[in-house]
Amino acid sequence: VKIPATRNGFKAAGELKRSNISITLTACYTAHQTALAAAMNLEYVAPYYGRMLESGIDADSRLDAMLKVSEQNPQLRILVASIRNIAQMETLLANGLDTFTITPDLCALIGLDENSDKAAADFEEAARKSIKRQD
Protein backbone atom coordinates (compact mmCIF):
# COMPACT_ATOMS: atom_id res chain seq x y z
CA VAL A 1 0.00 0.00 0.00
CA LYS A 2 1.32 3.46 -0.91
CA ILE A 3 0.99 6.02 1.86
CA PRO A 4 2.38 9.59 1.84
CA ALA A 5 5.05 10.57 4.38
CA THR A 6 2.80 12.92 6.32
CA ARG A 7 1.69 12.98 9.96
CA ASN A 8 -1.53 11.16 9.07
CA GLY A 9 0.34 8.91 6.65
CA PHE A 10 2.70 7.69 9.39
CA LYS A 11 -0.28 7.01 11.64
CA ALA A 12 -2.04 5.03 8.91
CA ALA A 13 1.16 3.14 8.09
CA GLY A 14 1.51 2.12 11.72
CA GLU A 15 -2.05 0.81 11.83
CA LEU A 16 -1.69 -1.09 8.55
CA LYS A 17 1.70 -2.50 9.52
CA ARG A 18 0.14 -4.08 12.61
CA SER A 19 -1.98 -6.07 10.12
CA ASN A 20 1.19 -7.20 8.29
CA ILE A 21 0.44 -5.11 5.20
CA SER A 22 3.43 -4.11 3.05
CA ILE A 23 3.88 -0.36 2.96
CA THR A 24 5.59 2.04 0.55
CA LEU A 25 5.99 5.47 2.12
CA THR A 26 5.71 7.90 -0.81
CA ALA A 27 6.77 11.53 -1.05
CA CYS A 28 9.59 10.80 1.37
CA TYR A 29 12.10 13.65 1.25
CA THR A 30 14.40 13.26 4.26
CA ALA A 31 16.65 10.88 6.15
CA HIS A 32 14.61 11.39 9.33
CA GLN A 33 11.45 10.24 7.53
CA THR A 34 13.43 7.27 6.24
CA ALA A 35 14.65 6.49 9.76
CA LEU A 36 11.08 6.54 11.04
CA ALA A 37 10.00 4.24 8.18
CA ALA A 38 12.85 1.88 9.13
CA ALA A 39 11.85 1.94 12.79
CA MET A 40 8.32 1.03 11.74
CA ASN A 41 9.68 -1.90 9.66
CA LEU A 42 8.23 -0.51 6.43
CA GLU A 43 9.37 -2.09 3.18
CA TYR A 44 9.94 0.96 0.92
CA VAL A 45 10.35 4.70 0.95
CA ALA A 46 9.78 6.48 -2.35
CA PRO A 47 11.51 9.83 -2.73
CA TYR A 48 10.55 11.99 -5.72
CA TYR A 49 13.96 12.67 -7.28
CA GLY A 50 12.87 14.90 -10.17
CA ARG A 51 10.62 16.98 -7.93
CA MET A 52 13.47 17.44 -5.46
CA LEU A 53 15.79 18.70 -8.18
CA GLU A 54 13.13 20.98 -9.64
CA SER A 55 12.44 22.55 -6.24
CA GLY A 56 16.13 23.30 -5.63
CA ILE A 57 16.72 20.54 -3.08
CA ASP A 58 20.13 18.83 -3.18
CA ALA A 59 18.50 15.55 -4.14
CA ASP A 60 21.71 13.55 -4.38
CA SER A 61 22.76 14.46 -0.83
CA ARG A 62 19.29 13.68 0.48
CA LEU A 63 19.19 10.32 -1.26
CA ASP A 64 22.69 9.50 -0.04
CA ALA A 65 21.56 10.10 3.55
CA MET A 66 18.43 8.02 2.98
CA LEU A 67 20.51 5.22 1.48
CA LYS A 68 22.75 5.17 4.56
CA VAL A 69 19.67 4.71 6.74
CA SER A 70 18.38 1.89 4.54
CA GLU A 71 21.77 0.15 4.52
CA GLN A 72 21.51 -0.12 8.31
CA ASN A 73 17.95 -1.48 7.99
CA PRO A 74 17.96 -4.24 5.36
CA GLN A 75 14.17 -4.64 5.32
CA LEU A 76 13.84 -1.08 3.94
CA ARG A 77 14.49 -0.25 0.28
CA ILE A 78 14.68 3.09 -1.49
CA LEU A 79 12.27 3.15 -4.46
CA VAL A 80 13.27 6.27 -6.38
CA ALA A 81 10.38 7.88 -8.27
CA SER A 82 10.00 10.94 -10.47
CA ILE A 83 13.03 10.18 -12.63
CA ARG A 84 12.97 12.39 -15.70
CA ASN A 85 15.72 10.95 -17.93
CA ILE A 86 18.43 8.30 -18.35
CA ALA A 87 21.16 10.68 -17.12
CA GLN A 88 19.36 10.96 -13.77
CA MET A 89 19.03 7.18 -13.59
CA GLU A 90 22.76 6.78 -14.29
CA THR A 91 23.58 9.24 -11.48
CA LEU A 92 21.36 7.29 -9.10
CA LEU A 93 22.94 3.97 -10.11
CA ALA A 94 26.43 5.41 -9.60
CA ASN A 95 25.35 6.51 -6.12
CA GLY A 96 24.25 3.00 -5.14
CA LEU A 97 20.50 3.23 -5.77
CA ASP A 98 19.02 0.45 -7.88
CA THR A 99 15.24 0.39 -7.44
CA PHE A 100 13.14 2.77 -9.53
CA THR A 101 9.68 3.55 -10.73
CA ILE A 102 9.83 4.96 -14.27
CA THR A 103 7.60 5.96 -17.15
CA PRO A 104 7.10 3.70 -20.17
CA ASP A 105 8.96 6.26 -22.33
CA LEU A 106 11.99 6.13 -20.06
CA CYS A 107 11.79 2.34 -19.89
CA ALA A 108 12.00 2.19 -23.70
CA LEU A 109 15.39 3.94 -23.53
CA ILE A 110 17.01 1.60 -21.03
CA GLY A 111 19.72 -0.48 -22.60
CA LEU A 112 19.99 1.73 -25.67
CA ASP A 113 23.08 3.71 -26.63
CA GLU A 114 24.00 5.07 -30.04
CA ASN A 115 27.59 3.91 -29.56
CA SER A 116 26.37 0.32 -29.16
CA ASP A 117 24.25 0.65 -32.29
CA LYS A 118 27.22 2.02 -34.25
CA ALA A 119 29.54 -0.74 -32.99
CA ALA A 120 27.01 -3.40 -34.02
CA ALA A 121 26.60 -1.82 -37.47
CA ASP A 122 30.39 -1.66 -37.90
CA PHE A 123 30.69 -5.32 -36.92
CA GLU A 124 27.98 -6.34 -39.38
CA GLU A 125 29.68 -4.35 -42.17
CA ALA A 126 33.03 -5.98 -41.41
CA ALA A 127 31.38 -9.41 -41.45
CA ARG A 128 29.76 -8.69 -44.86
CA LYS A 129 33.12 -7.60 -46.29
CA SER A 130 34.77 -10.72 -44.87
CA ILE A 131 32.18 -12.97 -46.53
CA LYS A 132 32.62 -11.20 -49.88
CA ARG A 133 36.41 -11.71 -49.72
CA GLN A 134 35.92 -15.44 -49.14
CA ASP A 135 33.74 -15.76 -52.28
CNS distance restraints for C-alpha pairs under 8 A (distance, minus, plus):
assign (resid   1 and name CA) (resid  21 and name CA) 7.30 0.50 0.50
assign (resid   1 and name CA) (resid  22 and name CA) 6.17 0.50 0.50
assign (resid   1 and name CA) (resid  23 and name CA) 4.89 0.50 0.50
assign (resid   1 and name CA) (resid  24 and name CA) 5.98 0.50 0.50
assign (resid   2 and name CA) (resid  23 and name CA) 6.01 0.50 0.50
assign (resid   2 and name CA) (resid  24 and name CA) 4.73 0.50 0.50
assign (resid   2 and name CA) (resid  25 and name CA) 5.92 0.50 0.50
assign (resid   2 and name CA) (resid  26 and name CA) 6.24 0.50 0.50
assign (resid   3 and name CA) (resid   9 and name CA) 5.63 0.50 0.50
assign (resid   3 and name CA) (resid  10 and name CA) 7.90 0.50 0.50
assign (resid   3 and name CA) (resid  12 and name CA) 7.74 0.50 0.50
assign (resid   3 and name CA) (resid  13 and name CA) 6.87 0.50 0.50
assign (resid   3 and name CA) (resid  23 and name CA) 7.09 0.50 0.50
assign (resid   3 and name CA) (resid  24 and name CA) 6.22 0.50 0.50
assign (resid   3 and name CA) (resid  25 and name CA) 5.04 0.50 0.50
assign (resid   3 and name CA) (resid  26 and name CA) 5.73 0.50 0.50
assign (resid   4 and name CA) (resid   9 and name CA) 5.27 0.50 0.50
assign (resid   4 and name CA) (resid  10 and name CA) 7.79 0.50 0.50
assign (resid   4 and name CA) (resid  25 and name CA) 5.49 0.50 0.50
assign (resid   4 and name CA) (resid  26 and name CA) 4.58 0.50 0.50
assign (resid   4 and name CA) (resid  27 and name CA) 5.61 0.50 0.50
assign (resid   4 and name CA) (resid  28 and name CA) 7.33 0.50 0.50
assign (resid   5 and name CA) (resid   9 and name CA) 5.49 0.50 0.50
assign (resid   5 and name CA) (resid  10 and name CA) 6.24 0.50 0.50
assign (resid   5 and name CA) (resid  25 and name CA) 5.66 0.50 0.50
assign (resid   5 and name CA) (resid  26 and name CA) 5.87 0.50 0.50
assign (resid   5 and name CA) (resid  27 and name CA) 5.78 0.50 0.50
assign (resid   5 and name CA) (resid  28 and name CA) 5.45 0.50 0.50
assign (resid   5 and name CA) (resid  33 and name CA) 7.14 0.50 0.50
assign (resid   6 and name CA) (resid  10 and name CA) 6.07 0.50 0.50
assign (resid   7 and name CA) (resid  11 and name CA) 6.50 0.50 0.50
assign (resid   8 and name CA) (resid  12 and name CA) 6.15 0.50 0.50
assign (resid   9 and name CA) (resid  13 and name CA) 6.00 0.50 0.50
assign (resid  10 and name CA) (resid  14 and name CA) 6.16 0.50 0.50
assign (resid  11 and name CA) (resid  15 and name CA) 6.45 0.50 0.50
assign (resid  12 and name CA) (resid  16 and name CA) 6.14 0.50 0.50
assign (resid  13 and name CA) (resid  17 and name CA) 5.84 0.50 0.50
assign (resid  13 and name CA) (resid  23 and name CA) 6.78 0.50 0.50
assign (resid  14 and name CA) (resid  18 and name CA) 6.41 0.50 0.50
assign (resid  14 and name CA) (resid  40 and name CA) 6.89 0.50 0.50
assign (resid  15 and name CA) (resid  19 and name CA) 7.09 0.50 0.50
assign (resid  16 and name CA) (resid  20 and name CA) 6.76 0.50 0.50
assign (resid  16 and name CA) (resid  21 and name CA) 5.65 0.50 0.50
assign (resid  16 and name CA) (resid  23 and name CA) 7.93 0.50 0.50
assign (resid  17 and name CA) (resid  21 and name CA) 5.20 0.50 0.50
assign (resid  17 and name CA) (resid  22 and name CA) 6.88 0.50 0.50
assign (resid  17 and name CA) (resid  23 and name CA) 7.24 0.50 0.50
assign (resid  17 and name CA) (resid  40 and name CA) 7.83 0.50 0.50
assign (resid  17 and name CA) (resid  42 and name CA) 7.49 0.50 0.50
assign (resid  22 and name CA) (resid  42 and name CA) 6.89 0.50 0.50
assign (resid  22 and name CA) (resid  43 and name CA) 6.27 0.50 0.50
assign (resid  23 and name CA) (resid  42 and name CA) 5.57 0.50 0.50
assign (resid  23 and name CA) (resid  43 and name CA) 5.76 0.50 0.50
assign (resid  23 and name CA) (resid  44 and name CA) 6.53 0.50 0.50
assign (resid  24 and name CA) (resid  42 and name CA) 6.93 0.50 0.50
assign (resid  24 and name CA) (resid  43 and name CA) 6.18 0.50 0.50
assign (resid  24 and name CA) (resid  44 and name CA) 4.50 0.50 0.50
assign (resid  24 and name CA) (resid  45 and name CA) 5.47 0.50 0.50
assign (resid  24 and name CA) (resid  46 and name CA) 6.75 0.50 0.50
assign (resid  25 and name CA) (resid  37 and name CA) 7.38 0.50 0.50
assign (resid  25 and name CA) (resid  42 and name CA) 7.70 0.50 0.50
assign (resid  25 and name CA) (resid  44 and name CA) 6.11 0.50 0.50
assign (resid  25 and name CA) (resid  45 and name CA) 4.57 0.50 0.50
assign (resid  25 and name CA) (resid  46 and name CA) 5.94 0.50 0.50
assign (resid  26 and name CA) (resid  45 and name CA) 5.91 0.50 0.50
assign (resid  26 and name CA) (resid  46 and name CA) 4.58 0.50 0.50
assign (resid  26 and name CA) (resid  47 and name CA) 6.42 0.50 0.50
assign (resid  27 and name CA) (resid  45 and name CA) 7.96 0.50 0.50
assign (resid  27 and name CA) (resid  46 and name CA) 6.02 0.50 0.50
assign (resid  27 and name CA) (resid  47 and name CA) 5.31 0.50 0.50
assign (resid  27 and name CA) (resid  48 and name CA) 6.03 0.50 0.50
assign (resid  28 and name CA) (resid  33 and name CA) 6.46 0.50 0.50
assign (resid  28 and name CA) (resid  34 and name CA) 7.13 0.50 0.50
assign (resid  28 and name CA) (resid  45 and name CA) 6.16 0.50 0.50
assign (resid  28 and name CA) (resid  46 and name CA) 5.70 0.50 0.50
assign (resid  28 and name CA) (resid  47 and name CA) 4.63 0.50 0.50
assign (resid  28 and name CA) (resid  48 and name CA) 7.25 0.50 0.50
assign (resid  29 and name CA) (resid  33 and name CA) 7.17 0.50 0.50
assign (resid  29 and name CA) (resid  47 and name CA) 5.54 0.50 0.50
assign (resid  29 and name CA) (resid  48 and name CA) 7.33 0.50 0.50
assign (resid  29 and name CA) (resid  52 and name CA) 7.83 0.50 0.50
assign (resid  29 and name CA) (resid  62 and name CA) 7.23 0.50 0.50
assign (resid  30 and name CA) (resid  34 and name CA) 6.39 0.50 0.50
assign (resid  30 and name CA) (resid  62 and name CA) 6.20 0.50 0.50
assign (resid  30 and name CA) (resid  63 and name CA) 7.88 0.50 0.50
assign (resid  30 and name CA) (resid  65 and name CA) 7.86 0.50 0.50
assign (resid  30 and name CA) (resid  66 and name CA) 6.73 0.50 0.50
assign (resid  31 and name CA) (resid  35 and name CA) 6.03 0.50 0.50
assign (resid  31 and name CA) (resid  62 and name CA) 6.85 0.50 0.50
assign (resid  31 and name CA) (resid  63 and name CA) 7.86 0.50 0.50
assign (resid  31 and name CA) (resid  65 and name CA) 5.61 0.50 0.50
assign (resid  31 and name CA) (resid  66 and name CA) 4.63 0.50 0.50
assign (resid  31 and name CA) (resid  69 and name CA) 6.90 0.50 0.50
assign (resid  32 and name CA) (resid  36 and name CA) 6.24 0.50 0.50
assign (resid  33 and name CA) (resid  37 and name CA) 6.21 0.50 0.50
assign (resid  34 and name CA) (resid  38 and name CA) 6.14 0.50 0.50
assign (resid  34 and name CA) (resid  45 and name CA) 6.64 0.50 0.50
assign (resid  34 and name CA) (resid  66 and name CA) 6.01 0.50 0.50
assign (resid  34 and name CA) (resid  69 and name CA) 6.76 0.50 0.50
assign (resid  34 and name CA) (resid  70 and name CA) 7.50 0.50 0.50
assign (resid  35 and name CA) (resid  39 and name CA) 6.14 0.50 0.50
assign (resid  35 and name CA) (resid  66 and name CA) 7.92 0.50 0.50
assign (resid  35 and name CA) (resid  69 and name CA) 6.13 0.50 0.50
assign (resid  35 and name CA) (resid  70 and name CA) 7.89 0.50 0.50
assign (resid  36 and name CA) (resid  40 and name CA) 6.19 0.50 0.50
assign (resid  37 and name CA) (resid  41 and name CA) 6.32 0.50 0.50
assign (resid  37 and name CA) (resid  42 and name CA) 5.37 0.50 0.50
assign (resid  37 and name CA) (resid  44 and name CA) 7.97 0.50 0.50
assign (resid  37 and name CA) (resid  45 and name CA) 7.26 0.50 0.50
assign (resid  37 and name CA) (resid  76 and name CA) 7.81 0.50 0.50
assign (resid  38 and name CA) (resid  42 and name CA) 5.86 0.50 0.50
assign (resid  38 and name CA) (resid  43 and name CA) 7.96 0.50 0.50
assign (resid  38 and name CA) (resid  69 and name CA) 7.76 0.50 0.50
assign (resid  38 and name CA) (resid  70 and name CA) 7.18 0.50 0.50
assign (resid  38 and name CA) (resid  73 and name CA) 6.21 0.50 0.50
assign (resid  38 and name CA) (resid  75 and name CA) 7.66 0.50 0.50
assign (resid  38 and name CA) (resid  76 and name CA) 6.05 0.50 0.50
assign (resid  41 and name CA) (resid  75 and name CA) 6.82 0.50 0.50
assign (resid  41 and name CA) (resid  76 and name CA) 7.12 0.50 0.50
assign (resid  42 and name CA) (resid  75 and name CA) 7.31 0.50 0.50
assign (resid  42 and name CA) (resid  76 and name CA) 6.16 0.50 0.50
assign (resid  43 and name CA) (resid  75 and name CA) 5.84 0.50 0.50
assign (resid  43 and name CA) (resid  76 and name CA) 4.65 0.50 0.50
assign (resid  43 and name CA) (resid  77 and name CA) 6.16 0.50 0.50
assign (resid  44 and name CA) (resid  76 and name CA) 5.34 0.50 0.50
assign (resid  44 and name CA) (resid  77 and name CA) 4.75 0.50 0.50
assign (resid  44 and name CA) (resid  78 and name CA) 5.73 0.50 0.50
assign (resid  44 and name CA) (resid  79 and name CA) 6.26 0.50 0.50
assign (resid  45 and name CA) (resid  76 and name CA) 7.38 0.50 0.50
assign (resid  45 and name CA) (resid  77 and name CA) 6.49 0.50 0.50
assign (resid  45 and name CA) (resid  78 and name CA) 5.22 0.50 0.50
assign (resid  45 and name CA) (resid  79 and name CA) 5.94 0.50 0.50
assign (resid  46 and name CA) (resid  78 and name CA) 6.02 0.50 0.50
assign (resid  46 and name CA) (resid  79 and name CA) 4.67 0.50 0.50
assign (resid  46 and name CA) (resid  80 and name CA) 5.34 0.50 0.50
assign (resid  46 and name CA) (resid  81 and name CA) 6.11 0.50 0.50
assign (resid  47 and name CA) (resid  63 and name CA) 7.84 0.50 0.50
assign (resid  47 and name CA) (resid  78 and name CA) 7.55 0.50 0.50
assign (resid  47 and name CA) (resid  79 and name CA) 6.95 0.50 0.50
assign (resid  47 and name CA) (resid  80 and name CA) 5.39 0.50 0.50
assign (resid  47 and name CA) (resid  81 and name CA) 5.98 0.50 0.50
assign (resid  47 and name CA) (resid  82 and name CA) 7.97 0.50 0.50
assign (resid  48 and name CA) (resid  52 and name CA) 6.19 0.50 0.50
assign (resid  48 and name CA) (resid  80 and name CA) 6.36 0.50 0.50
assign (resid  48 and name CA) (resid  81 and name CA) 4.84 0.50 0.50
assign (resid  48 and name CA) (resid  82 and name CA) 4.90 0.50 0.50
assign (resid  48 and name CA) (resid  83 and name CA) 7.56 0.50 0.50
assign (resid  49 and name CA) (resid  53 and name CA) 6.37 0.50 0.50
assign (resid  49 and name CA) (resid  59 and name CA) 6.23 0.50 0.50
assign (resid  49 and name CA) (resid  80 and name CA) 6.50 0.50 0.50
assign (resid  49 and name CA) (resid  81 and name CA) 6.06 0.50 0.50
assign (resid  49 and name CA) (resid  82 and name CA) 5.37 0.50 0.50
assign (resid  49 and name CA) (resid  83 and name CA) 5.98 0.50 0.50
assign (resid  50 and name CA) (resid  54 and name CA) 6.11 0.50 0.50
assign (resid  50 and name CA) (resid  81 and name CA) 7.69 0.50 0.50
assign (resid  50 and name CA) (resid  82 and name CA) 4.90 0.50 0.50
assign (resid  50 and name CA) (resid  83 and name CA) 5.33 0.50 0.50
assign (resid  50 and name CA) (resid  84 and name CA) 6.08 0.50 0.50
assign (resid  51 and name CA) (resid  55 and name CA) 6.10 0.50 0.50
assign (resid  51 and name CA) (resid  82 and name CA) 6.58 0.50 0.50
assign (resid  52 and name CA) (resid  56 and name CA) 6.44 0.50 0.50
assign (resid  52 and name CA) (resid  57 and name CA) 5.08 0.50 0.50
assign (resid  52 and name CA) (resid  58 and name CA) 7.17 0.50 0.50
assign (resid  52 and name CA) (resid  59 and name CA) 5.53 0.50 0.50
assign (resid  53 and name CA) (resid  57 and name CA) 5.50 0.50 0.50
assign (resid  53 and name CA) (resid  58 and name CA) 6.62 0.50 0.50
assign (resid  53 and name CA) (resid  59 and name CA) 5.80 0.50 0.50
assign (resid  58 and name CA) (resid  62 and name CA) 6.38 0.50 0.50
assign (resid  59 and name CA) (resid  63 and name CA) 6.01 0.50 0.50
assign (resid  60 and name CA) (resid  64 and name CA) 6.02 0.50 0.50
assign (resid  60 and name CA) (resid  92 and name CA) 7.86 0.50 0.50
assign (resid  61 and name CA) (resid  65 and name CA) 6.29 0.50 0.50
assign (resid  62 and name CA) (resid  66 and name CA) 6.24 0.50 0.50
assign (resid  63 and name CA) (resid  67 and name CA) 5.93 0.50 0.50
assign (resid  64 and name CA) (resid  68 and name CA) 6.32 0.50 0.50
assign (resid  64 and name CA) (resid  95 and name CA) 7.28 0.50 0.50
assign (resid  65 and name CA) (resid  69 and name CA) 6.54 0.50 0.50
assign (resid  66 and name CA) (resid  70 and name CA) 6.33 0.50 0.50
assign (resid  66 and name CA) (resid  78 and name CA) 7.63 0.50 0.50
assign (resid  67 and name CA) (resid  71 and name CA) 6.05 0.50 0.50
assign (resid  67 and name CA) (resid  78 and name CA) 6.88 0.50 0.50
assign (resid  67 and name CA) (resid  96 and name CA) 7.91 0.50 0.50
assign (resid  67 and name CA) (resid  97 and name CA) 7.52 0.50 0.50
assign (resid  68 and name CA) (resid  72 and name CA) 6.61 0.50 0.50
assign (resid  69 and name CA) (resid  73 and name CA) 6.54 0.50 0.50
assign (resid  70 and name CA) (resid  74 and name CA) 6.20 0.50 0.50
assign (resid  70 and name CA) (resid  75 and name CA) 7.80 0.50 0.50
assign (resid  70 and name CA) (resid  76 and name CA) 5.46 0.50 0.50
assign (resid  70 and name CA) (resid  77 and name CA) 6.16 0.50 0.50
assign (resid  70 and name CA) (resid  78 and name CA) 7.18 0.50 0.50
assign (resid  77 and name CA) (resid  99 and name CA) 7.78 0.50 0.50
assign (resid  78 and name CA) (resid  97 and name CA) 7.23 0.50 0.50
assign (resid  78 and name CA) (resid  99 and name CA) 6.56 0.50 0.50
assign (resid  79 and name CA) (resid  99 and name CA) 5.03 0.50 0.50
assign (resid  79 and name CA) (resid 100 and name CA) 5.16 0.50 0.50
assign (resid  79 and name CA) (resid 101 and name CA) 6.80 0.50 0.50
assign (resid  80 and name CA) (resid  97 and name CA) 7.87 0.50 0.50
assign (resid  80 and name CA) (resid  99 and name CA) 6.30 0.50 0.50
assign (resid  80 and name CA) (resid 100 and name CA) 4.71 0.50 0.50
assign (resid  80 and name CA) (resid 101 and name CA) 6.27 0.50 0.50
assign (resid  81 and name CA) (resid 100 and name CA) 5.94 0.50 0.50
assign (resid  81 and name CA) (resid 101 and name CA) 5.03 0.50 0.50
assign (resid  81 and name CA) (resid 102 and name CA) 6.69 0.50 0.50
assign (resid  82 and name CA) (resid 101 and name CA) 7.40 0.50 0.50
assign (resid  82 and name CA) (resid 102 and name CA) 7.08 0.50 0.50
assign (resid  83 and name CA) (resid  88 and name CA) 6.48 0.50 0.50
assign (resid  83 and name CA) (resid  89 and name CA) 6.78 0.50 0.50
assign (resid  83 and name CA) (resid 101 and name CA) 7.67 0.50 0.50
assign (resid  83 and name CA) (resid 102 and name CA) 6.33 0.50 0.50
assign (resid  84 and name CA) (resid  88 and name CA) 6.82 0.50 0.50
assign (resid  84 and name CA) (resid 106 and name CA) 7.69 0.50 0.50
assign (resid  85 and name CA) (resid  89 and name CA) 6.63 0.50 0.50
assign (resid  85 and name CA) (resid 106 and name CA) 6.46 0.50 0.50
assign (resid  86 and name CA) (resid  90 and name CA) 6.13 0.50 0.50
assign (resid  86 and name CA) (resid 106 and name CA) 7.00 0.50 0.50
assign (resid  86 and name CA) (resid 109 and name CA) 7.42 0.50 0.50
assign (resid  86 and name CA) (resid 110 and name CA) 7.35 0.50 0.50
assign (resid  87 and name CA) (resid  91 and name CA) 6.30 0.50 0.50
assign (resid  88 and name CA) (resid  92 and name CA) 6.27 0.50 0.50
assign (resid  89 and name CA) (resid  93 and name CA) 6.14 0.50 0.50
assign (resid  90 and name CA) (resid  94 and name CA) 6.11 0.50 0.50
assign (resid  91 and name CA) (resid  95 and name CA) 6.27 0.50 0.50
assign (resid  92 and name CA) (resid  96 and name CA) 6.51 0.50 0.50
assign (resid  92 and name CA) (resid  97 and name CA) 5.32 0.50 0.50
assign (resid  92 and name CA) (resid  98 and name CA) 7.33 0.50 0.50
assign (resid  93 and name CA) (resid  97 and name CA) 5.03 0.50 0.50
assign (resid  93 and name CA) (resid  98 and name CA) 5.72 0.50 0.50
assign (resid 102 and name CA) (resid 106 and name CA) 6.29 0.50 0.50
assign (resid 102 and name CA) (resid 107 and name CA) 6.50 0.50 0.50
assign (resid 103 and name CA) (resid 107 and name CA) 6.18 0.50 0.50
assign (resid 104 and name CA) (resid 108 and name CA) 6.22 0.50 0.50
assign (resid 105 and name CA) (resid 109 and name CA) 6.94 0.50 0.50
assign (resid 106 and name CA) (resid 110 and name CA) 6.82 0.50 0.50
assign (resid 112 and name CA) (resid 116 and name CA) 7.41 0.50 0.50
assign (resid 112 and name CA) (resid 117 and name CA) 7.95 0.50 0.50
assign (resid 113 and name CA) (resid 117 and name CA) 6.54 0.50 0.50
assign (resid 114 and name CA) (resid 118 and name CA) 6.12 0.50 0.50
assign (resid 115 and name CA) (resid 119 and name CA) 6.09 0.50 0.50
assign (resid 116 and name CA) (resid 120 and name CA) 6.16 0.50 0.50
assign (resid 117 and name CA) (resid 121 and name CA) 6.21 0.50 0.50
assign (resid 118 and name CA) (resid 122 and name CA) 6.07 0.50 0.50
assign (resid 119 and name CA) (resid 123 and name CA) 6.14 0.50 0.50
assign (resid 120 and name CA) (resid 124 and name CA) 6.20 0.50 0.50
assign (resid 121 and name CA) (resid 125 and name CA) 6.16 0.50 0.50
assign (resid 122 and name CA) (resid 126 and name CA) 6.16 0.50 0.50
assign (resid 123 and name CA) (resid 127 and name CA) 6.15 0.50 0.50
assign (resid 124 and name CA) (resid 128 and name CA) 6.21 0.50 0.50
assign (resid 125 and name CA) (resid 129 and name CA) 6.27 0.50 0.50
assign (resid 126 and name CA) (resid 130 and name CA) 6.11 0.50 0.50
assign (resid 127 and name CA) (resid 131 and name CA) 6.25 0.50 0.50
assign (resid 128 and name CA) (resid 132 and name CA) 6.30 0.50 0.50
assign (resid 129 and name CA) (resid 133 and name CA) 6.28 0.50 0.50
assign (resid 130 and name CA) (resid 134 and name CA) 6.47 0.50 0.50
assign (resid 131 and name CA) (resid 135 and name CA) 6.58 0.50 0.50
